[in-house]
Amino acid sequence: MTLPVLSLKDVQLSLDGNAGRVDILHGISLNVEKGRSLALVGPSGSGKSSLLMLMGGLERASSGTITALGQDLTAMSEDALAKFRRSSMGIVFQSFHLIPTMTALENVATPLELAGDRDAFAKAEAELGTVGLGHRRGHYPSQMSGGEQQRVALARAMVVRPTVLLADEPTGNLDEANGNAVMDLLFELQARDGATLVLVTHSNALAARCDSVVRLRDGRIDEDAA
């Protein structure tokens, strides 16, 4: 039996806020199989992004277990989590998170450089070409449109050939045309590398392209959702 790439068992998340402790996720259990795509949908505040951050080890679960590629993320140190993400995960955010003082090429090469890859810039240039931005490799984020910045962010996430790709509202800051272009690229790159994709989205069209959909409501999986 093949183990799931991502497995969550009875995951809870509570955070301390100004008004006291806030319970965000309640007993989340789910599995994501290798090479599959999963959309996390639900109203604002339902816990979608928090769940994605837990899957990427960017947030710590209050209880429960999260396993990625057979590794228990809940037992890892911060350094171990950072190394694991660098080698196995690509993450794309709604607001791009590009480094403003770096060119497109330098942004894409960064994860490879951190991993000590001597071919970092050659690989980064090739990946920029794949997303149609080879001609923009010397430009800074402020010199690019939102759609171009998101394609750079996608190239940066995929240049390491991640086993798991996590995307948080990847088309949320884009107009329809650019959103559709990024959406197409997202699935093309996932298919190219056989990556497992988990994405948070409010877009029904984007969710419909995934193999499965999990709907969250009030920090719980909505078992009654179709």
Buried (B, 14 or more C-beta within 10 A) or exposed (E): EEEBBBBBBEBBBBEEEEEEEEEBBBBBEBBBBBBBBBBBBBEEEBBBBBBBBBBBBBBBBBEBBBBBBEBEBBEBEEEEBBBBBBBBBBBBBBEBBBEEEBBBBBBBBBBBEEEEBEEBBEBBBBBBEBBEBBEBBEBBBEEBEBBBBBBBBBBBBBBBBBBBBBBBBBBBBBEEEBBBBBBEBBBEBBEEBEBBBBBBBBBEEBBEBBEEBBBBBBBBBBEEEE
